[in-house]
Amino acid sequence: MSTNVIPIKQLKDALPKQVDAALDQHAMLAEGLATRVRYLFALLFILSSVWTWNHHSNARYLYLAFAGIWIIFALVVSRLMKSGTSDAVVSRTTFIDTTIVHLAILAFVQQGLFPKIGPGIFLCYFPVLAVAANRYRIGLVLTTAIYAAAGYLAVSLYSGNSPWFRIAVLAVTTFVLIAGSRKPKTLVVDVATTALQDAYDSGFKNSEQEMSARIHQILMSPPIVDLPEIWSSSKHGVGSVTSGDCYQIFETDQGPIFVIGDLPGNGLDAVAEVGRLNQALTRITGRAAGLSAIAQELNKYLWETYQGKKSFTCILARWHGEEMDYLNAGHLPAIQVGKQERKQLPATCGPLGLKEQDEFKMEVLPFPHRDMLVAFTDGLYARLTADREKGIAEIESFIDKFSGAEITTLCHRIFDCAHPGFEQNKDDSTVVVIRRQPGA
């Protein structure tokens, strides 16, 4: 059965599972947040040790001991995450986080210090619950809350203190976090379902171009991305035949990673392949350190998927200070626009996916604050010329003509000038203009 005649009911029924898969990828990235929370716990326990240093008790030593436990556990989990993660690992680490809080309270009870000293340790349950909610798994939030409440109830009754008010507060917090962890899925499903229903009701359920445009809006980064490091403006045009453009800005611990590329393919089948490629990129950018490592893992995915039958040309970029890490895998050159000059940034290696094993070279280039990077796919100049070099020259002429404009205006002027008339392009087209933020 052709992709464009799949009943809309089947598409709507499949949406919750697809959204779950996408949110699971986000949940894997949330492990980085969990590790930072553990280090913050360690810092707070160290500060608490300093604050109680002159107190005639073992409180200062207990705080130091548990600070060490948090640091060791954070290091162990960080090492485990480098080799990948799973639902089981996430559940176990959350269980251990809660257990450490239990043991810390119990240690103060055993020393006869609780609740006079150490009652604030109870508050550690809340960041643990918040991190669990950030993984968008309601079951994990609920089981963590039950385990936290049961453990605190046992320790409090053992120490002869009433736990009921704090457990009630814990229950209320759990209710709020469960509602919050459920909401993103509900919103995404509602938006996607509405888009599908609108497509059906408007009478273009068989129009691949209209559906492709909707899906690309979901798959690609927003037209304007404003981050501390970069400001980005983009515009995408759907092709009547091909639909393989890919553009995304991934936020990582090392800063945003910019990706633009072109995967050959036609119609909605190509859009679906770009969607799977985008999911792979989300996983890879969340765990791989450098651009070359990202390219290696992406090449592995492409080889396993297409066995060399399809290649992916792309640009990967990341900024730090007044430099830019730049990897161009057989794609059109990006254009760097500075105060004094404009220059092409050519390919640094061949396309991805052609060989099972290959090297992908990255370059570190000067990129002062306020400089701009213009990147695009070959569909951008297809209406003007079929010649690659002439097409690049046309885009450069538009950059020179409008470089004094603000970023969004520059982006739209380039796109509009490259698409004269009203005839739709056969190839989809994308242009992205990125400015390095001042002081970033």
C-alpha positions in Angstrom: 0.0 0.0 0.0 1.4 3.4 -0.9 2.4 5.7 1.9 0.0 8.5 0.9 -3.1 6.3 1.0 -2.7 4.9 4.5 -5.9 5.6 6.4 -5.7 8.6 8.6 -7.0 6.5 11.5 -3.9 4.3 11.3 -1.7 7.4 11.4 -3.5 8.8 14.4 -3.4 5.4 16.2 0.3 5.2 15.7 1.1 8.7 17.0 1.2 7.9 20.7 3.8 5.1 20.2 5.9 7.4 18.0 5.7 10.2 20.5 6.7 7.7 23.3 9.7 6.7 21.3 10.7 10.4 20.8 10.3 11.2 24.5 12.3 8.1 25.4 15.2 9.6 23.5 14.8 12.8 25.5 14.7 10.7 28.7 18.1 9.2 27.9 19.6 12.7 27.7 18.0 13.5 31.1 20.7 11.3 32.7 23.1 14.2 32.2 20.8 16.3 34.4 20.6 13.5 37.0 24.5 13.4 37.2 24.6 17.2 37.8 22.0 16.9 40.6 24.2 14.3 42.3 27.2 16.6 42.2 25.1 19.4 43.6 24.0 17.1 46.4 27.7 16.4 47.1 28.4 20.1 47.3 25.5 20.8 49.6 26.6 18.0 52.0 30.1 19.4 52.0 28.8 22.9 52.8 26.6 21.4 55.6 29.7 19.7 57.0 31.4 23.1 57.1 28.4 24.7 58.8 28.2 22.1 61.5 32.0 21.7 62.0 32.0 23.3 65.5 29.0 21.3 66.6 29.9 18.7 69.3 28.6 15.7 67.3 29.5 13.4 64.4 27.2 15.4 62.0 30.1 17.0 60.1 31.6 13.5 59.4 28.3 12.1 58.3 27.8 15.0 55.9 31.3 14.4 54.5 30.8 10.7 54.2 27.6 11.1 52.2 29.1 13.8 50.0 31.7 11.2 49.1 29.0 8.7 48.3 27.3 11.1 46.0 30.5 11.9 44.1 31.4 8.3 43.7 28.0 7.3 42.5 27.9 10.2 40.0 31.3 9.2 38.6 30.1 5.5 38.3 26.9 6.5 36.5 28.7 8.9 34.2 31.0 6.0 33.2 28.0 3.7 32.6 26.2 6.3 30.5 29.1 6.5 28.0 28.3 3.0 26.8 24.6 3.8 26.5 21.6 3.5 28.8 18.3 1.7 29.1 15.1 1.9 31.1 16.4 -0.7 33.5 19.6 1.3 34.2 17.6 4.5 34.6 15.2 2.8 37.1 18.1 1.3 39.1 20.0 4.6 39.4 16.9 6.4 40.5 16.3 3.7 43.1 19.9 4.1 44.4 19.5 7.9 44.6 16.4 7.5 46.8 18.2 4.8 48.9 21.2 7.2 49.5 18.7 9.8 50.9 17.1 7.1 53.1 20.5 6.0 54.5 21.5 9.6 55.1 18.4 10.3 57.2 18.9 6.9 59.0 22.5 7.7 59.8 21.4 10.9 61.6 18.7 9.0 63.4 21.2 6.4 64.6 23.4 9.2 66.0 20.5 10.7 67.8 20.8 13.9 65.8 17.5 13.7 63.8 15.4 15.8 63.6 17.4 18.6 65.4 20.2 18.2 62.9 19.7 16.9 59.3 16.0 17.4 58.8 16.7 19.2 55.5 18.0 15.9 54.0 14.3 15.1 53.5 14.3 17.8 50.8 16.6 15.7 48.7 13.7 13.5 47.7 12.2 16.4 45.7 15.1 16.9 43.1 15.2 13.1 42.7 11.5 13.1 41.9 11.9 16.0 39.6 14.6 14.3 37.6 12.4 11.2 37.4 9.6 13.4 36.0 12.0 14.9 33.4 12.4 11.4 31.9 8.6 11.5 31.0 8.0 8.1 32.6 5.0 8.3 34.9 5.6 4.8 36.3 9.1 5.8 37.3 7.8 8.9 39.1 5.1 6.9 40.9 7.4 4.1 42.1 10.1 6.5 43.2 7.5 8.5 45.2 6.2 5.3 46.8 9.7 4.1 47.7 10.6 7.5 49.1 7.4 7.8 51.2 7.8 4.2 52.5 11.4 4.7 53.4 10.8 8.0 55.1 7.8 6.6 57.0 9.9 3.7 58.3 12.8 5.9 59.4 10.5 8.5 61.0 8.5 5.9 63.0 11.8 4.3 64.1 13.0 7.7 65.4 9.7 8.4 67.1 8.8 11.4 64.9 5.5 12.1 63.0 6.0 11.8 59.3 2.5 12.5 58.1 2.8 16.2 57.1 6.0 15.6 55.1 4.6 12.5 53.4 1.5 14.5 52.5 3.7 17.2 50.9 5.6 14.5 49.0 2.3 13.1 47.7 1.1 16.5 46.5 4.5 17.0 44.7 4.2 13.6 43.1 0.8 14.4 41.8 2.1 17.6 40.2 5.1 15.9 38.7 3.0 13.1 37.3 0.7 15.6 35.6 3.7 17.5 34.2 5.5 14.4 32.9 2.3 13.3 31.1 1.5 16.7 29.6 4.3 16.9 26.9 3.1 13.6 25.4 -0.5 14.8 25.4 0.4 18.1 23.8 2.5 16.6 21.1 -0.1 14.0 20.2 -2.8 16.6 20.2 -0.8 18.9 17.9 0.1 16.1 15.5 -3.4 14.6 15.5 -4.9 18.1 14.8 -2.4 18.5 11.9 -3.5 15.1 10.4 -7.2 15.9 10.9 -6.8 19.3 9.3 -5.1 17.7 6.4 -7.9 15.2 6.0 -10.7 17.8 6.5 -9.1 20.2 4.0 -9.2 17.7 1.3 -5.5 17.2 0.7 -5.0 13.8 2.4 -3.4 12.6 -0.8 -1.2 15.6 -1.3 2.4 14.6 -0.4 3.6 18.1 -0.7 1.2 19.4 2.0 1.8 16.5 4.3 5.5 16.7 3.8 5.5 20.4 4.8 3.6 19.6 8.0 6.0 16.8 8.9 9.1 18.9 8.1 7.8 21.5 10.5 7.8 18.9 13.3 11.1 17.4 12.3 13.1 20.5 11.8 14.2 23.1 14.4 11.9 26.2 14.6 12.4 29.0 12.0 14.0 31.1 14.8 16.3 29.6 17.4 17.6 32.0 20.1 20.3 30.5 22.3 23.0 32.1 24.5 25.6 30.9 22.0 23.9 31.4 18.6 20.9 33.0 16.9 19.5 31.1 14.0 16.9 31.9 11.3 15.9 29.3 8.7 13.5 28.8 5.8 12.5 25.5 4.1 10.6 24.9 0.9 8.9 21.5 0.1 9.9 19.9 -3.2 7.3 18.4 -5.6 9.6 15.4 -6.0 12.4 15.1 -3.5 12.0 15.6 0.3 15.3 14.7 1.9 16.5 17.9 3.5 17.5 17.7 7.2 18.1 20.6 9.5 18.3 20.6 13.3 20.0 22.4 16.2 20.7 20.0 19.1 21.2 21.4 22.6 24.0 19.4 24.4 26.1 19.8 27.5 29.0 21.0 25.3 26.8 23.6 23.6 24.4 23.6 20.6 25.3 21.4 17.6 24.1 22.6 14.1 23.3 20.0 11.5 22.1 20.5 7.9 22.2 17.8 5.3 20.5 16.1 2.3 19.4 12.5 2.2 18.3 11.4 -1.3 14.7 10.3 -1.6 11.3 11.1 -3.0 7.9 12.0 -1.4 6.7 11.0 2.0 9.0 7.9 2.0 12.0 10.3 2.1 10.4 12.4 4.9 9.9 9.2 6.9 13.6 8.4 6.4 14.6 11.9 7.5 12.5 11.4 10.6 14.4 8.2 11.5 17.7 9.9 10.7 16.7 12.7 13.0 16.0 10.2 15.8 19.4 8.7 15.3 21.0 12.1 15.4 19.2 12.9 18.7 20.7 9.7 20.2 24.1 10.3 18.8 24.5 14.0 19.7 23.4 13.2 23.2 26.3 10.8 23.9 29.1 11.5 21.3 31.7 14.0 22.3 33.2 15.6 19.2 31.9 16.2 15.6 34.2 13.5 14.2 32.7 11.0 16.7 29.2 12.1 15.8 30.0 11.6 12.1 31.5 8.1 12.7 28.3 7.0 14.6 26.0 8.5 12.0 28.0 6.8 9.2 27.5 3.5 11.1 23.8 4.1 11.3 23.6 4.9 7.5 25.7 1.9 6.5 23.6 -0.5 8.6 20.4 1.0 7.2 21.3 1.4 3.5 24.4 -0.7 3.0 26.1 2.0 0.9 23.1 2.5 -1.4 22.5 6.0 0.0 24.9 8.7 1.1 24.2 11.7 3.3 26.0 15.0 2.7 25.9 17.2 5.7 27.5 20.0 7.7 28.1 19.7 11.5 29.2 22.8 13.5 29.7 23.7 17.1 31.0 27.0 18.6 33.3 27.7 21.6 34.9 31.1 22.3 35.8 32.7 19.1 36.3 29.4 17.2 34.0 27.0 15.4 34.4 23.2 15.1 33.4 22.5 11.5 32.8 19.2 9.7 31.6 19.2 6.1 30.9 15.7 4.7 30.6 16.3 1.0 28.0 19.0 1.3 27.9 22.4 -0.4 30.3 24.9 1.3 29.0 27.0 4.1 29.6 30.7 3.8 31.2 32.6 6.7 30.3 36.3 6.7 32.5 38.5 8.8 32.8 42.3 9.2 35.6 42.5 6.6 35.2 39.5 4.3 33.1 36.6 3.1 34.6 33.2 2.5 33.6 29.7 1.6 34.2 26.8 4.0 34.6 23.8 1.8 34.1 20.1 2.5 36.5 18.5 5.0 35.7 14.9 4.1 33.4 12.7 1.9 29.7 12.0 2.4 28.5 9.7 5.1 27.1 6.2 4.5 29.2 5.1 1.4 31.7 3.0 3.4 31.4 0.9 6.5 34.6 2.4 7.9 35.9 5.9 7.0 37.6 8.9 8.5 35.7 12.2 8.9 37.9 15.1 9.5 36.9 18.1 11.5 38.5 21.6 11.4 38.7 24.3 14.0 38.2 27.7 12.4 38.3 31.2 13.7 34.8 32.5 14.1 34.6 35.9 15.9 31.5 37.0 17.8 28.8 38.5 15.5 30.1 36.6 12.5 27.4 34.8 10.5 27.3 31.3 8.9 25.1 30.7 5.9 24.4 27.1 5.0 22.0 25.7 2.4 21.0 22.7 0.3 21.2 22.4 -3.5 17.5 22.9 -3.9 18.0 26.5 -2.9 19.5 27.5 -6.3 17.8 24.8 -8.5 15.4 27.3 -10.0 18.3 29.5 -11.0 20.8 27.0 -12.4 21.7 23.3 -12.5 25.4 24.1 -12.2 26.8 23.7 -8.6 29.4 26.5 -8.9 27.1 29.0 -10.5 24.5 28.2 -7.9 26.9 28.9 -5.1 27.9 32.1 -6.8 24.3 33.2 -7.0 23.8 32.6 -3.3 26.9 34.6 -2.5 25.7 37.5 -4.6 22.4 37.5 -2.5 24.5 37.5 0.7 26.5 40.5 -0.5 23.4 42.3 -1.5 21.6 41.9 1.8 24.3 41.3 4.4 23.5 44.6 6.1 20.1 43.3 7.0 19.2 41.6 10.3 19.4 37.8 10.3 15.8 36.9 9.6 15.5 39.4 6.8 18.8 38.1 5.3 17.6 34.5 5.4 14.2 35.3 3.8 15.7 37.6 1.1 18.2 34.8 0.1 15.4 32.3 -0.1 12.9 34.5 -2.0 15.5 35.7 -4.5 16.5 32.1 -5.2 12.8 31.2 -5.9 11.6 33.7 -8.6 8.1 33.1 -9.9 5.4 30.8 -8.5 6.4 27.4 -9.9 7.2 24.9 -7.2 10.7 23.4 -7.0 11.1 19.7 -7.8 13.8 19.5 -5.1 13.1 20.7 -1.5 15.3 23.6 -0.4 16.6 24.9 2.9 18.7 27.9 4.0 19.9 28.6 7.5 21.6 31.8 8.7 23.4 31.6 12.1 25.0 34.5 14.0 27.5 33.9 16.8 26.0 35.7 19.8 28.1 38.6 21.3 29.7 37.7 24.6 28.8 34.0 24.4 
